[in-house]
Amino acid sequence: MKTVLLVTSSARHEGSVSRAAAARFVAALKAASPDLRVIERDVAARPPAPVTGEWTAALYTPAADRTPAQRAVLAESDALLAELKAADAVVLAAPMYNFGVPSTLKAWVDAITRSGDTFVYDAASGGFKGLLQGKRALAIVSSAGDYAPGTPAAAIDFATPYLRFVLQFVGIADTSTVNVPFQAGDQRAAATASAHAKLDEIARAWTA
Ligand SMILES: Cc1cc2nc3c(=O)[nH]c(=O)nc-3n(C[C@H](O)[C@H](O)[C@H](O)COP(=O)(O)O)c2cc1C
């Protein structure tokens, strides 16, 4: 693994649980591979532009036929896509906001989930095929509550399954998720320590 893309999305830059967990994970990767290149993309600090009609029209115009204005409209999305393609692994760090992901991270997903670039319709299987093969991904989701699988609240966690699905949809079959729950209660320290232990285990697996 030569390059990892770290996408952070908490609106908080001080005291952010998701940023701290992701930093811990990346530090563990770095400790094992000192030459590792880390591309950090902070979508809270620089939110990707939302999808517009112009953007959609430009995307569905064949690349060779795009006008300079259309190329300009797609430039940010192209840059985000290039970062992702350049990475062997991607780490998404997200707080749960109102049961989903921050709108800035959704904008990043919209920027990189592009027909013909990261997925294609596969007539043979009648389904979609992700094009980002050979990468690994990890999504870290922090939350005030707990939405562990098997609990009634699991059904209202739209952040973790969403991130897992979109990463797999673009072809990253080797996708893991780690939750850092209970950030609003007495179980906070234990839940954070348990999440950190899971992250350390995944970092060991990624660098073995
Ligand atoms: C706008 C907003 C919405 C939130 N919505 C939820 C929620 O739906 N469920 C939940 O468990 N926690 C929710 N939280 C709490 C955060 O997920 C929690 O504090 C998390 O640790 C934030 O991540 P961070 O520490 O990286 O900023 C919300 C926090 C904010 C600021």
The ligand as an SDF file (V2000), in Angstrom:
LIG
                    3D

 31 33  0  0  0  0  0  0  0  0999 V2000
  -26.0060   18.3050   13.5420 C   0  0  0  0  0  0  0  0  0  0  0  0
  -25.7940   17.0660   14.3610 C   0  0  0  0  0  0  0  0  0  0  0  0
  -26.6300   15.9900   14.1790 C   0  0  0  0  0  0  0  0  0  0  0  0
  -26.4310   14.8160   14.9100 C   0  0  0  0  0  0  0  0  0  0  0  0
  -27.2520   13.7550   14.7080 N   0  0  0  0  0  0  0  0  0  0  0  0
  -27.0470   12.6170   15.3940 C   0  0  0  0  0  0  0  0  0  0  0  0
  -27.8910   11.4930   15.1860 C   0  0  0  0  0  0  0  0  0  0  0  0
  -28.7840   11.4760   14.3560 O   0  0  0  0  0  0  0  0  0  0  0  0
  -27.6580   10.3810   15.9260 N   0  0  0  0  0  0  0  0  0  0  0  0
  -26.6510   10.3160   16.8480 C   0  0  0  0  0  0  0  0  0  0  0  0
  -26.4890    9.2750   17.4800 O   0  0  0  0  0  0  0  0  0  0  0  0
  -25.8300   11.3520   17.0480 N   0  0  0  0  0  0  0  0  0  0  0  0
  -26.0100   12.4970   16.3600 C   0  0  0  0  0  0  0  0  0  0  0  0
  -25.1780   13.5740   16.5550 N   0  0  0  0  0  0  0  0  0  0  0  0
  -24.0470   13.4240   17.4630 C   0  0  0  0  0  0  0  0  0  0  0  0
  -22.7540   13.1450   16.7020 C   0  0  0  0  0  0  0  0  0  0  0  0
  -22.9130   12.0900   15.7760 O   0  0  0  0  0  0  0  0  0  0  0  0
  -21.6280   12.7670   17.6690 C   0  0  0  0  0  0  0  0  0  0  0  0
  -21.4230   13.8380   18.5640 O   0  0  0  0  0  0  0  0  0  0  0  0
  -20.3550   12.4520   16.9310 C   0  0  0  0  0  0  0  0  0  0  0  0
  -19.3500   12.0840   17.8290 O   0  0  0  0  0  0  0  0  0  0  0  0
  -19.8910   13.6340   16.1140 C   0  0  0  0  0  0  0  0  0  0  0  0
  -18.6920   13.3040   15.4250 O   0  0  0  0  0  0  0  0  0  0  0  0
  -17.3970   14.1790   15.6630 P   0  0  0  0  0  0  0  0  0  0  0  0
  -17.0470   13.9870   17.1190 O   0  0  0  0  0  0  0  0  0  0  0  0
  -16.3750   13.6190   14.7570 O   0  0  0  0  0  0  0  0  0  0  0  0
  -17.7390   15.6010   15.3790 O   0  0  0  0  0  0  0  0  0  0  0  0
  -25.3710   14.7420   15.8500 C   0  0  0  0  0  0  0  0  0  0  0  0
  -24.5270   15.8460   16.0210 C   0  0  0  0  0  0  0  0  0  0  0  0
  -24.7230   16.9920   15.2950 C   0  0  0  0  0  0  0  0  0  0  0  0
  -23.7970   18.1650   15.4920 C   0  0  0  0  0  0  0  0  0  0  0  0
  1  2  1  0
  2  3  1  0
  2 30  2  0
  3  4  2  0
  4  5  1  0
  4 28  1  0
  5  6  2  0
  6  7  1  0
  6 13  1  0
  7  8  2  0
  7  9  1  0
  9 10  1  0
 10 11  2  0
 10 12  1  0
 12 13  2  0
 13 14  1  0
 14 15  1  0
 14 28  1  0
 15 16  1  0
 16 17  1  0
 16 18  1  0
 18 19  1  0
 18 20  1  0
 20 21  1  0
 20 22  1  0
 22 23  1  0
 23 24  1  0
 24 25  2  0
 24 26  1  0
 24 27  1  0
 28 29  2  0
 29 30  1  0
 30 31  1  0
M  END
$$$$
